[in-house]
Amino acid sequence: MGVRLTRGNKIDPGHISSYALTVEAKTALGKWEKEGKFTEADENFVAEQFEMLQEQTEKSGFIQYEISNFGKSGQFALHNTNYWKGIPYLGVGPSAHSFDGTHRGANPRNNAKYINTLDQDISPLSLNY
């Protein structure tokens, strides 16, 4: 799936994923929040913005097929669709998740730990049974 340009060079994506920002404690943004340099948006404001997104995507021919995912007919994300159908998938890279048809698992979130396991010819995947 690619992004198409239409008349007037407007972007016409076939799929949109929209997730609310989550501030994690051990990140720069989390540190800024703790220091008072950043304040998360008010919950009501976030809800209003999401409702606007829902209205605009519907007007533009998108179908909301998951809470945070909108797609035009025939352009739903394969990963998302396959996830709900229970189809196996392999995640590659730090924090990536995988499913072998029975078990789900995840790679380490830390880049150095992920690379270290690969350097030792060890699978970085930790299964969740």
N, CA, C and O atoms as a GROMACS GRO file, in nm:
protein
  516
    1MET      N    1   0.085  -0.117   0.000
    1MET     CA    2   0.000   0.000   0.000
    1MET      C    3   0.089   0.123   0.000
    1MET      O    4   0.178   0.135   0.084
    2GLY      N    5   0.067   0.211  -0.090
    2GLY     CA    6   0.144   0.334  -0.096
    2GLY      C    7   0.054   0.454  -0.074
    2GLY      O    8  -0.068   0.441  -0.065
    3VAL      N    9   0.114   0.569  -0.066
    3VAL     CA   10   0.039   0.693  -0.052
    3VAL      C   11   0.021   0.750  -0.192
    3VAL      O   12   0.117   0.766  -0.266
    4ARG      N   13  -0.103   0.780  -0.225
    4ARG     CA   14  -0.132   0.837  -0.356
    4ARG      C   15  -0.144   0.988  -0.344
    4ARG      O   16  -0.193   1.040  -0.244
    5LEU      N   17  -0.100   1.057  -0.448
    5LEU     CA   18  -0.122   1.201  -0.456
    5LEU      C   19  -0.239   1.224  -0.550
    5LEU      O   20  -0.248   1.163  -0.656
    6THR      N   21  -0.327   1.313  -0.509
    6THR     CA   22  -0.444   1.343  -0.591
    6THR      C   23  -0.434   1.486  -0.641
    6THR      O   24  -0.334   1.554  -0.620
    7ARG      N   25  -0.540   1.530  -0.708
    7ARG     CA   26  -0.544   1.666  -0.760
    7ARG      C   27  -0.499   1.766  -0.653
    7ARG      O   28  -0.544   1.756  -0.539
    8GLY      N   29  -0.415   1.858  -0.686
    8GLY     CA   30  -0.367   1.959  -0.590
    8GLY      C   31  -0.260   1.905  -0.498
    8GLY      O   32  -0.229   1.968  -0.396
    9ASN      N   33  -0.201   1.789  -0.530
    9ASN     CA   34  -0.096   1.727  -0.448
    9ASN      C   35  -0.139   1.698  -0.306
    9ASN      O   36  -0.056   1.700  -0.215
   10LYS      N   37  -0.267   1.670  -0.284
   10LYS     CA   38  -0.314   1.631  -0.151
   10LYS      C   39  -0.278   1.485  -0.128
   10LYS      O   40  -0.287   1.403  -0.220
   11ILE      N   41  -0.237   1.453  -0.008
   11ILE     CA   42  -0.204   1.315   0.025
   11ILE      C   43  -0.332   1.236   0.044
   11ILE      O   44  -0.425   1.282   0.111
   12ASP      N   45  -0.338   1.118  -0.014
   12ASP     CA   46  -0.456   1.032  -0.005
   12ASP      C   47  -0.413   0.894   0.046
   12ASP      O   48  -0.401   0.801  -0.034
   13PRO      N   49  -0.390   0.880   0.177
   13PRO     CA   50  -0.349   0.750   0.229
   13PRO      C   51  -0.466   0.653   0.229
   13PRO      O   52  -0.582   0.695   0.234
   14GLY      N   53  -0.437   0.527   0.222
   14GLY     CA   54  -0.542   0.426   0.228
   14GLY      C   55  -0.565   0.376   0.368
   14GLY      O   56  -0.664   0.307   0.395
   15HIS      N   57  -0.474   0.410   0.460
   15HIS     CA   58  -0.484   0.360   0.597
   15HIS      C   59  -0.428   0.464   0.694
   15HIS      O   60  -0.329   0.531   0.664
   16ILE      N   61  -0.493   0.476   0.809
   16ILE     CA   62  -0.447   0.568   0.914
   16ILE      C   63  -0.451   0.494   1.047
   16ILE      O   64  -0.552   0.434   1.083
   17SER      N   65  -0.340   0.498   1.120
   17SER     CA   66  -0.335   0.451   1.259
   17SER      C   67  -0.316   0.574   1.346
   17SER      O   68  -0.228   0.655   1.320
   18SER      N   69  -0.397   0.586   1.449
   18SER     CA   70  -0.390   0.704   1.535
   18SER      C   71  -0.394   0.661   1.681
   18SER      O   72  -0.497   0.614   1.732
   19TYR      N   73  -0.282   0.676   1.747
   19TYR     CA   74  -0.271   0.637   1.887
   19TYR      C   75  -0.243   0.759   1.974
   19TYR      O   76  -0.167   0.848   1.935
   20ALA      N   77  -0.305   0.763   2.090
   20ALA     CA   78  -0.279   0.872   2.184
   20ALA      C   79  -0.138   0.855   2.240
   20ALA      O   80  -0.090   0.743   2.259
   21LEU      N   81  -0.073   0.967   2.266
   21LEU     CA   82   0.062   0.965   2.319
   21LEU      C   83   0.062   0.909   2.462
   21LEU      O   84  -0.019   0.950   2.545
   22THR      N   85   0.152   0.816   2.487
   22THR     CA   86   0.171   0.762   2.621
   22THR      C   87   0.309   0.807   2.668
   22THR      O   88   0.409   0.778   2.602
   23VAL      N   89   0.314   0.875   2.779
   23VAL     CA   90   0.442   0.921   2.833
   23VAL      C   91   0.499   0.810   2.921
   23VAL      O   92   0.437   0.769   3.019
   24GLU      N   93   0.617   0.762   2.884
   24GLU     CA   94   0.686   0.658   2.960
   24GLU      C   95   0.786   0.724   3.054
   24GLU      O   96   0.856   0.818   3.016
   25ALA      N   97   0.792   0.676   3.177
   25ALA     CA   98   0.876   0.738   3.282
   25ALA      C   99   1.024   0.746   3.245
   25ALA      O  100   1.088   0.847   3.274
   26LYS      N  101   1.079   0.643   3.182
   26LYS     CA  102   1.223   0.640   3.157
   26LYS      C  103   1.261   0.694   3.019
   26LYS      O  104   1.358   0.649   2.958
   27THR      N  105   1.184   0.792   2.971
   27THR     CA  106   1.215   0.855   2.842
   27THR      C  107   1.241   1.003   2.866
   27THR      O  108   1.214   1.056   2.974
   28ALA      N  109   1.293   1.070   2.764
   28ALA     CA  110   1.317   1.214   2.775
   28ALA      C  111   1.186   1.287   2.804
   28ALA      O  112   1.183   1.379   2.886
   29LEU      N  113   1.079   1.247   2.738
   29LEU     CA  114   0.950   1.312   2.761
   29LEU      C  115   0.901   1.289   2.904
   29LEU      O  116   0.845   1.379   2.966
   30GLY      N  117   0.923   1.169   2.956
   30GLY     CA  118   0.887   1.139   3.094
   30GLY      C  119   0.965   1.226   3.192
   30GLY      O  120   0.912   1.273   3.292
   31LYS      N  121   1.093   1.244   3.161
   31LYS     CA  122   1.178   1.330   3.246
   31LYS      C  123   1.129   1.474   3.242
   31LYS      O  124   1.120   1.540   3.345
   32TRP      N  125   1.096   1.522   3.121
   32TRP     CA  126   1.046   1.660   3.108
   32TRP      C  127   0.915   1.679   3.183
   32TRP      O  128   0.892   1.784   3.243
   33GLU      N  129   0.831   1.576   3.180
   33GLU     CA  130   0.704   1.586   3.254
   33GLU      C  131   0.731   1.596   3.404
   33GLU      O  132   0.670   1.677   3.473
   34LYS      N  133   0.823   1.515   3.452
   34LYS     CA  134   0.859   1.516   3.595
   34LYS      C  135   0.917   1.652   3.635
   34LYS      O  136   0.893   1.700   3.746
   35GLU      N  137   0.993   1.714   3.544
   35GLU     CA  138   1.055   1.845   3.571
   35GLU      C  139   0.959   1.961   3.545
   35GLU      O  140   0.996   2.077   3.567
   36GLY      N  141   0.838   1.932   3.500
   36GLY     CA  142   0.741   2.038   3.472
   36GLY      C  143   0.762   2.107   3.339
   36GLY      O  144   0.703   2.213   3.314
   37LYS      N  145   0.845   2.050   3.252
   37LYS     CA  146   0.871   2.109   3.120
   37LYS      C  147   0.771   2.062   3.015
   37LYS      O  148   0.767   2.116   2.904
   38PHE      N  149   0.690   1.963   3.049
   38PHE     CA  150   0.592   1.908   2.957
   38PHE      C  151   0.469   1.867   3.036
   38PHE      O  152   0.481   1.811   3.145
   39THR      N  153   0.352   1.895   2.982
   39THR     CA  154   0.227   1.855   3.044
   39THR      C  155   0.145   1.779   2.941
   39THR      O  156   0.125   1.827   2.829
   40GLU      N  157   0.097   1.664   2.979
   40GLU     CA  158   0.012   1.586   2.888
   40GLU      C  159  -0.117   1.663   2.862
   40GLU      O  160  -0.164   1.741   2.945
   41ALA      N  161  -0.174   1.638   2.745
   41ALA     CA  162  -0.302   1.701   2.709
   41ALA      C  163  -0.412   1.649   2.801
   41ALA      O  164  -0.408   1.535   2.847
   42ASP      N  165  -0.508   1.736   2.827
   42ASP     CA  166  -0.623   1.701   2.909
   42ASP      C  167  -0.702   1.586   2.843
   42ASP      O  168  -0.716   1.583   2.720
   43GLU      N  169  -0.751   1.494   2.924
   43GLU     CA  170  -0.824   1.377   2.875
   43GLU      C  171  -0.944   1.415   2.788
   43GLU      O  172  -0.970   1.352   2.686
   44ASN      N  173  -1.017   1.520   2.828
   44ASN     CA  174  -1.134   1.563   2.751
   44ASN      C  175  -1.092   1.618   2.615
   44ASN      O  176  -1.159   1.593   2.515
   45PHE      N  177  -0.981   1.691   2.611
   45PHE     CA  178  -0.931   1.744   2.484
   45PHE      C  179  -0.893   1.629   2.391
   45PHE      O  180  -0.926   1.632   2.272
   46VAL      N  181  -0.825   1.528   2.445
   46VAL     CA  182  -0.783   1.413   2.366
   46VAL      C  183  -0.907   1.342   2.310
   46VAL      O  184  -0.909   1.303   2.193
   47ALA      N  185  -1.009   1.324   2.393
   47ALA     CA  186  -1.132   1.258   2.348
   47ALA      C  187  -1.200   1.338   2.237
   47ALA      O  188  -1.248   1.280   2.140
   48GLU      N  189  -1.204   1.470   2.251
   48GLU     CA  190  -1.264   1.555   2.148
   48GLU      C  191  -1.188   1.544   2.016
   48GLU      O  192  -1.249   1.535   1.910
   49GLN      N  193  -1.055   1.543   2.024
   49GLN     CA  194  -0.974   1.532   1.904
   49GLN      C  195  -0.997   1.398   1.834
   49GLN      O  196  -1.002   1.391   1.711
   50PHE      N  197  -1.011   1.292   1.914
   50PHE     CA  198  -1.034   1.160   1.855
   50PHE      C  199  -1.171   1.153   1.789
   50PHE      O  200  -1.186   1.092   1.683
   51GLU      N  201  -1.271   1.214   1.850
   51GLU     CA  202  -1.404   1.218   1.790
   51GLU      C  203  -1.401   1.295   1.658
   51GLU      O  204  -1.469   1.257   1.563
   52MET      N  205  -1.323   1.403   1.652
   52MET     CA  206  -1.307   1.477   1.527
   52MET      C  207  -1.242   1.388   1.421
   52MET      O  208  -1.282   1.390   1.304
   53LEU      N  209  -1.142   1.312   1.461
   53LEU     CA  210  -1.076   1.220   1.369
   53LEU      C  211  -1.176   1.119   1.315
   53LEU      O  212  -1.179   1.092   1.194
   54GLN      N  213  -1.257   1.062   1.402
   54GLN     CA  214  -1.357   0.965   1.360
   54GLN      C  215  -1.453   1.026   1.257
   54GLN      O  216  -1.484   0.964   1.156
   55GLU      N  217  -1.500   1.147   1.283
   55GLU     CA  218  -1.592   1.214   1.192
   55GLU      C  219  -1.527   1.241   1.056
   55GLU      O  220  -1.588   1.214   0.952
   56GLN      N  221  -1.405   1.293   1.057
   56GLN     CA  222  -1.337   1.329   0.933
   56GLN      C  223  -1.298   1.207   0.850
   56GLN      O  224  -1.309   1.208   0.728
   57THR      N  225  -1.253   1.102   0.917
   57THR     CA  226  -1.216   0.982   0.842
   57THR      C  227  -1.340   0.918   0.779
   57THR      O  228  -1.334   0.870   0.666
   58GLU      N  229  -1.450   0.918   0.852
   58GLU     CA  230  -1.574   0.861   0.796
   58GLU      C  231  -1.619   0.941   0.673
   58GLU      O  232  -1.658   0.883   0.572
   59LYS      N  233  -1.612   1.074   0.682
   59LYS     CA  234  -1.649   1.160   0.568
   59LYS      C  235  -1.559   1.134   0.448
   59LYS      O  236  -1.600   1.153   0.334
   60SER      N  237  -1.436   1.090   0.475
   60SER     CA  238  -1.339   1.067   0.367
   60SER      C  239  -1.337   0.923   0.317
   60SER      O  240  -1.249   0.886   0.240
   61GLY      N  241  -1.433   0.843   0.360
   61GLY     CA  242  -1.445   0.707   0.309
   61GLY      C  243  -1.367   0.601   0.384
   61GLY      O  244  -1.348   0.491   0.333
   62PHE      N  245  -1.322   0.633   0.505
   62PHE     CA  246  -1.249   0.535   0.585
   62PHE      C  247  -1.347   0.457   0.672
   62PHE      O  248  -1.453   0.507   0.710
   63ILE      N  249  -1.310   0.334   0.701
   63ILE     CA  250  -1.385   0.248   0.792
   63ILE      C  251  -1.301   0.231   0.917
   63ILE      O  252  -1.183   0.197   0.908
   64GLN      N  253  -1.359   0.255   1.032
   64GLN     CA  254  -1.287   0.233   1.158
   64GLN      C  255  -1.300   0.085   1.192
   64GLN      O  256  -1.405   0.042   1.241
   65TYR      N  257  -1.195   0.006   1.166
   65TYR     CA  258  -1.203  -0.138   1.186
   65TYR      C  259  -1.139  -0.184   1.316
   65TYR      O  260  -1.151  -0.301   1.354
   66GLU      N  261  -1.072  -0.095   1.385
   66GLU     CA  262  -1.021  -0.117   1.520
   66GLU      C  263  -1.031   0.017   1.592
   66GLU      O  264  -1.062   0.118   1.528
   67ILE      N  265  -1.007   0.020   1.719
   67ILE     CA  266  -1.020   0.145   1.793
   67ILE      C  267  -0.932   0.254   1.733
   67ILE      O  268  -0.978   0.367   1.716
   68SER      N  269  -0.808   0.222   1.702
   68SER     CA  270  -0.713   0.324   1.656
   68SER      C  271  -0.677   0.313   1.508
   68SER      O  272  -0.583   0.378   1.463
   69ASN      N  273  -0.751   0.232   1.433
   69ASN     CA  274  -0.715   0.209   1.293
   69ASN      C  275  -0.832   0.232   1.200
   69ASN      O  276  -0.945   0.188   1.224
   70PHE      N  277  -0.803   0.304   1.092
   70PHE     CA  278  -0.902   0.340   0.992
   70PHE      C  279  -0.846   0.304   0.856
   70PHE      O  280  -0.730   0.334   0.826
   71GLY      N  281  -0.926   0.239   0.773
   71GLY     CA  282  -0.879   0.203   0.640
   71GLY      C  283  -0.988   0.218   0.537
   71GLY      O  284  -1.106   0.205   0.566
   72LYS      N  285  -0.945   0.245   0.416
   72LYS     CA  286  -1.040   0.245   0.305
   72LYS      C  287  -1.062   0.099   0.266
   72LYS      O  288  -0.979   0.013   0.296
   73SER      N  289  -1.172   0.072   0.200
   73SER     CA  290  -1.208  -0.064   0.162
   73SER      C  291  -1.090  -0.133   0.093
   73SER      O  292  -1.031  -0.080  -0.001
   74GLY      N  293  -1.056  -0.252   0.142
   74GLY     CA  294  -0.947  -0.330   0.084
   74GLY      C  295  -0.809  -0.284   0.126
   74GLY      O  296  -0.710  -0.336   0.074
   75GLN      N  297  -0.798  -0.188   0.218
   75GLN     CA  298  -0.667  -0.137   0.258
   75GLN      C  299  -0.643  -0.144   0.408
   75GLN      O  300  -0.568  -0.064   0.464
   76PHE      N  301  -0.707  -0.239   0.474
   76PHE     CA  302  -0.682  -0.257   0.616
   76PHE      C  303  -0.541  -0.312   0.635
   76PHE      O  304  -0.491  -0.384   0.548
   77ALA      N  305  -0.477  -0.279   0.746
   77ALA     CA  306  -0.341  -0.326   0.772
   77ALA      C  307  -0.340  -0.478   0.785
   77ALA      O  308  -0.416  -0.534   0.865
   78LEU      N  309  -0.256  -0.545   0.707
   78LEU     CA  310  -0.249  -0.691   0.712
   78LEU      C  311  -0.209  -0.741   0.850
   78LEU      O  312  -0.265  -0.838   0.900
   79HIS      N  313  -0.112  -0.674   0.912
   79HIS     CA  314  -0.069  -0.718   1.046
   79HIS      C  315  -0.186  -0.716   1.142
   79HIS      O  316  -0.211  -0.814   1.213
   80ASN      N  317  -0.259  -0.605   1.146
   80ASN     CA  318  -0.372  -0.594   1.239
   80ASN      C  319  -0.477  -0.700   1.212
   80ASN      O  320  -0.526  -0.766   1.304
   81THR      N  321  -0.512  -0.716   1.085
   81THR     CA  322  -0.614  -0.814   1.047
   81THR      C  323  -0.568  -0.956   1.081
   81THR      O  324  -0.644  -1.034   1.137
   82ASN      N  325  -0.444  -0.988   1.047
   82ASN     CA  326  -0.391  -1.122   1.076
   82ASN      C  327  -0.381  -1.147   1.226
   82ASN      O  328  -0.402  -1.260   1.271
   83TYR      N  329  -0.349  -1.044   1.302
   83TYR     CA  330  -0.340  -1.058   1.448
   83TYR      C  331  -0.473  -1.109   1.504
   83TYR      O  332  -0.476  -1.203   1.583
   84TRP      N  333  -0.582  -1.046   1.462
   84TRP     CA  334  -0.712  -1.083   1.516
   84TRP      C  335  -0.760  -1.218   1.463
   84TRP      O  336  -0.842  -1.284   1.526
   85LYS      N  337  -0.709  -1.260   1.349
   85LYS     CA  338  -0.744  -1.392   1.293
   85LYS      C  339  -0.657  -1.502   1.352
   85LYS      O  340  -0.682  -1.620   1.327
   86GLY      N  341  -0.554  -1.466   1.430
   86GLY     CA  342  -0.465  -1.565   1.490
   86GLY      C  343  -0.364  -1.622   1.394
   86GLY      O  344  -0.315  -1.733   1.414
   87ILE      N  345  -0.331  -1.548   1.289
   87ILE     CA  346  -0.233  -1.592   1.191
   87ILE      C  347  -0.093  -1.561   1.244
   87ILE      O  348  -0.067  -1.449   1.287
   88PRO      N  349   0.000  -1.658   1.240
   88PRO     CA  350   0.136  -1.636   1.291
   88PRO      C  351   0.208  -1.521   1.220
   88PRO      O  352   0.184  -1.494   1.102
   89TYR      N  353   0.296  -1.453   1.296
   89TYR     CA  354   0.378  -1.346   1.238
   89TYR      C  355   0.508  -1.338   1.315
   89TYR      O  356   0.516  -1.377   1.432
   90LEU      N  357   0.611  -1.287   1.249
   90LEU     CA  358   0.744  -1.272   1.308
   90LEU      C  359   0.777  -1.125   1.321
   90LEU      O  360   0.771  -1.051   1.224
   91GLY      N  361   0.811  -1.084   1.441
   91GLY     CA  362   0.854  -0.946   1.466
   91GLY      C  363   1.005  -0.941   1.470
   91GLY      O  364   1.069  -1.023   1.536
   92VAL      N  365   1.064  -0.845   1.400
   92VAL     CA  366   1.209  -0.832   1.392
   92VAL      C  367   1.249  -0.696   1.446
   92VAL      O  368   1.195  -0.594   1.404
   93GLY      N  369   1.344  -0.694   1.540
   93GLY     CA  370   1.394  -0.570   1.596
   93GLY      C  371   1.358  -0.555   1.743
   93GLY      O  372   1.277  -0.630   1.796
   94PRO      N  373   1.420  -0.456   1.809
   94PRO     CA  374   1.392  -0.432   1.950
   94PRO      C  375   1.243  -0.404   1.970
   94PRO      O  376   1.182  -0.330   1.893
   95SER      N  377   1.185  -0.462   2.074
   95SER     CA  378   1.045  -0.443   2.111
   95SER      C  379   0.947  -0.514   2.019
   95SER      O  380   0.827  -0.511   2.044
   96ALA      N  381   0.994  -0.576   1.913
   96ALA     CA  382   0.903  -0.642   1.819
   96ALA      C  383   0.838  -0.763   1.884
   96ALA      O  384   0.899  -0.832   1.966
   97HIS      N  385   0.714  -0.787   1.847
   97HIS     CA  386   0.638  -0.901   1.899
   97HIS      C  387   0.618  -1.004   1.789
   97HIS      O  388   0.613  -0.970   1.670
   98SER      N  389   0.606  -1.131   1.830
   98SER     CA  390   0.585  -1.241   1.737
   98SER      C  391   0.477  -1.334   1.791
   98SER      O  392   0.444  -1.332   1.910
   99PHE      N  393   0.422  -1.415   1.699
   99PHE     CA  394   0.322  -1.514   1.735
   99PHE      C  395   0.343  -1.635   1.645
   99PHE      O  396   0.343  -1.621   1.522
  100ASP      N  397   0.362  -1.753   1.704
  100ASP     CA  398   0.391  -1.873   1.624
  100ASP      C  399   0.267  -1.958   1.598
  100ASP      O  400   0.278  -2.069   1.547
  101GLY      N  401   0.151  -1.908   1.632
  101GLY     CA  402   0.027  -1.983   1.616
  101GLY      C  403  -0.024  -2.036   1.748
  101GLY      O  404  -0.142  -2.070   1.762
  102THR      N  405   0.066  -2.044   1.847
  102THR     CA  406   0.030  -2.091   1.981
  102THR      C  407   0.075  -1.993   2.089
  102THR      O  408  -0.001  -1.961   2.181
  103HIS      N  409   0.199  -1.945   2.076
  103HIS     CA  410   0.258  -1.859   2.179
  103HIS      C  411   0.291  -1.721   2.123
  103HIS      O  412   0.330  -1.706   2.007
  104ARG      N  413   0.275  -1.622   2.208
  104ARG     CA  414   0.314  -1.485   2.174
  104ARG      C  415   0.443  -1.454   2.249
  104ARG      O  416   0.468  -1.510   2.356
  105GLY      N  417   0.525  -1.367   2.193
  105GLY     CA  418   0.650  -1.332   2.258
  105GLY      C  419   0.698  -1.195   2.213
  105GLY      O  420   0.642  -1.135   2.121
  106ALA      N  421   0.801  -1.148   2.279
  106ALA     CA  422   0.854  -1.015   2.247
  106ALA      C  423   1.006  -1.014   2.260
  106ALA      O  424   1.064  -1.087   2.340
  107ASN      N  425   1.067  -0.930   2.179
  107ASN     CA  426   1.211  -0.906   2.188
  107ASN      C  427   1.238  -0.801   2.295
  107ASN      O  428   1.148  -0.724   2.330
  108PRO      N  429   1.361  -0.796   2.348
  108PRO     CA  430   1.394  -0.693   2.447
  108PRO      C  431   1.371  -0.553   2.390
  108PRO      O  432   1.393  -0.529   2.271
  109ARG      N  433   1.326  -0.462   2.475
  109ARG     CA  434   1.302  -0.324   2.433
  109ARG      C  435   1.432  -0.247   2.418
  109ARG      O  436   1.440  -0.152   2.340
  110ASN      N  437   1.533  -0.288   2.490
  110ASN     CA  438   1.661  -0.220   2.491
  110ASN      C  439   1.744  -0.259   2.369
  110ASN      O  440   1.767  -0.377   2.345
  111ASN      N  441   1.788  -0.160   2.291
  111ASN     CA  442   1.864  -0.187   2.169
  111ASN      C  443   1.990  -0.268   2.197
  111ASN      O  444   2.019  -0.365   2.127
  112ALA      N  445   2.066  -0.229   2.299
  112ALA     CA  446   2.193  -0.297   2.330
  112ALA      C  447   2.168  -0.443   2.369
  112ALA      O  448   2.241  -0.531   2.325
  113LYS      N  449   2.066  -0.469   2.450
  113LYS     CA  450   2.035  -0.607   2.490
  113LYS      C  451   1.992  -0.689   2.368
  113LYS      O  452   2.030  -0.806   2.355
  114TYR      N  453   1.914  -0.629   2.282
  114TYR     CA  454   1.870  -0.698   2.161
  114TYR      C  455   1.990  -0.738   2.075
  114TYR      O  456   2.002  -0.853   2.033
  115ILE      N  457   2.078  -0.643   2.049
  115ILE     CA  458   2.196  -0.668   1.965
  115ILE      C  459   2.289  -0.769   2.031
  115ILE      O  460   2.345  -0.855   1.964
  116ASN      N  461   2.305  -0.759   2.163
  116ASN     CA  462   2.392  -0.851   2.237
  116ASN      C  463   2.346  -0.995   2.221
  116ASN      O  464   2.428  -1.085   2.202
  117THR      N  465   2.215  -1.020   2.227
  117THR     CA  466   2.166  -1.158   2.211
  117THR      C  467   2.195  -1.209   2.071
  117THR      O  468   2.232  -1.325   2.053
  118LEU      N  469   2.178  -1.123   1.971
  118LEU     CA  470   2.207  -1.164   1.832
  118LEU      C  471   2.355  -1.194   1.814
  118LEU      O  472   2.392  -1.290   1.747
  119ASP      N  473   2.441  -1.110   1.874
  119ASP     CA  474   2.586  -1.131   1.865
  119ASP      C  475   2.627  -1.265   1.925
  119ASP      O  476   2.727  -1.323   1.884
  120GLN      N  477   2.550  -1.315   2.023
  120GLN     CA  478   2.580  -1.443   2.087
  120GLN      C  479   2.505  -1.559   2.022
  120GLN      O  480   2.503  -1.670   2.075
  121ASP      N  481   2.444  -1.533   1.906
  121ASP     CA  482   2.365  -1.634   1.835
  121ASP      C  483   2.253  -1.691   1.923
  121ASP      O  484   2.222  -1.810   1.917
  122ILE      N  485   2.194  -1.604   2.004
  122ILE     CA  486   2.082  -1.642   2.090
  122ILE      C  487   1.959  -1.568   2.038
  122ILE      O  488   1.966  -1.451   2.002
  123SER      N  489   1.847  -1.637   2.034
  123SER     CA  490   1.723  -1.571   1.993
  123SER      C  491   1.683  -1.470   2.100
  123SER      O  492   1.680  -1.503   2.218
  124PRO      N  493   1.654  -1.347   2.060
  124PRO     CA  494   1.615  -1.245   2.158
  124PRO      C  495   1.470  -1.260   2.204
  124PRO      O  496   1.429  -1.191   2.298
  125LEU      N  497   1.393  -1.347   2.142
  125LEU     CA  498   1.251  -1.360   2.169
  125LEU      C  499   1.225  -1.426   2.303
  125LEU      O  500   1.276  -1.535   2.330
  126SER      N  501   1.147  -1.361   2.388
  126SER     CA  502   1.100  -1.418   2.513
  126SER      C  503   0.953  -1.454   2.495
  126SER      O  504   0.870  -1.366   2.470
  127LEU      N  505   0.919  -1.582   2.507
  127LEU     CA  506   0.781  -1.624   2.485
  127LEU      C  507   0.696  -1.599   2.607
  127LEU      O  508   0.742  -1.611   2.721
  128ASN      N  509   0.572  -1.563   2.582
  128ASN     CA  510   0.469  -1.549   2.687
  128ASN      C  511   0.373  -1.665   2.668
  128ASN      O  512   0.298  -1.667   2.570
  129TYR      N  513   0.373  -1.761   2.758
  129TYR     CA  514   0.289  -1.881   2.741
  129TYR      C  515   0.150  -1.860   2.785
  129TYR      O  516   0.068  -1.952   2.777
   0.00000   0.00000   0.00000
